[in-house]
Amino acid sequence: MANHQTALGAIGIAGSPSANSRSRVLVARVLAELSALGVEGRLIDLVELPADALLARRQDETVAEAIQRTTRAQIVVLGTPVYRASYAGQLKAFLDLFPQDALRDRVVGLVATGAGPIHALAIDHGLRPLVASLRGLTAARAIYAVDAQFPDKNNLPQELAQQARALAEELYALASGLAGVDRPEA
Amino acid sequence: MVDVITIAGSPSANSRSTAVLEHLRHSLEQRGLRTWGISVRDLPPEDLIYGRFDSPEVTRCAALLNQARAVIVATPVYQAAYSGVLKTLLDLLPQQALNGKLVLPIATGGSLAHVLAIDYALRPVLATLGARHILQGVFILDSHVQVGAQATSIDPVAMQRLDDALRSLIDELIGAEAIARAG
């Protein structure tokens, strides 16, 4: 059994420009499942951050703080709608502000929503490489939800709720493992 | 009426990719083509972050793009892909914004390890936007571009590759026009 010194923390990033997006609902659900496992989580809505700072036109404390919280969390859950067969520009703009290797030793869960099934590969071809470029470890499981699966944003279908729980459990297991192992100095 | 639109995708002030793009635009103008430059830096941040596809600025970009026969897109490589800022604009353009158009992708980056960012990341997005033909991209090393106050200096070998790419673009434009006239 892993014996971690510090409690695990999680940050969820909602990358959608829509206020109450499906991807946000899913990220929040994964955080809720993590909370049930004893992981304290917090959701960051990118659209609540100053737009000009997100676009790197000026420095801003709230953006800097959001970056810090994310890179300090052991678990990060990224949520995005699929636009143009890839992650939303908002999410990418945020991650572009991160220092090199910012997600090293972090475990990342991927959540994406799309209009139809044809964009499912946006996760493996788009999101995974993005996390890899920051040296993060992605959970093998990811959630791709099609709008038709999830017609009422206030009512998460059982199937997606189960996927959220399974992802949370995998993230917890991976993060616990990383926290519990004595790593040699890099 | 515009022949070629250039889209500068860098968020930074003294961007190498933007400077390279400006060089290309200038070359095209010198060869008699009508060009127009769009830069993500000039667009209202709220439009880009809040998804305002119907804002005056974004609809103006979309209208200009609609007229153009060719588009050159330039981006720095960030996290092994195009810049997020560029993506926010691409996300707001009509779904088939590049339909029927010739596209030349350009990227700048710190090392050759990033070269594949064009084909793995940028090209698929351009294809999704309906581009008729996406030319072979050109990757330029940061160390080969010096952005000065008055002018940009580009390494001669890199410059040659850019000129070759422009020649391909122009040849294709002329070819397509001839076919259109004959048809």
Interface residues (C-beta under 8 A of the other chain):
Chain A: P17 S18 L46 V47 A51 D52 L54 L55 A56 R57 Y83 R84 A85 S86 Y87 A88 G89 Q90 L91 K92 A93 F94 L95 D96 F98 H125 G126 P129 L130 A132 S133 L134
Chain B: P11 S12 V40 R41 P45 E46 L48 I49 Y50 G51 Y78 Q79 A80 A81 Y82 S83 G84 V85 L86 K87 T88 L89 L90 D91 Y120 A121 P124 V125 T128 L129
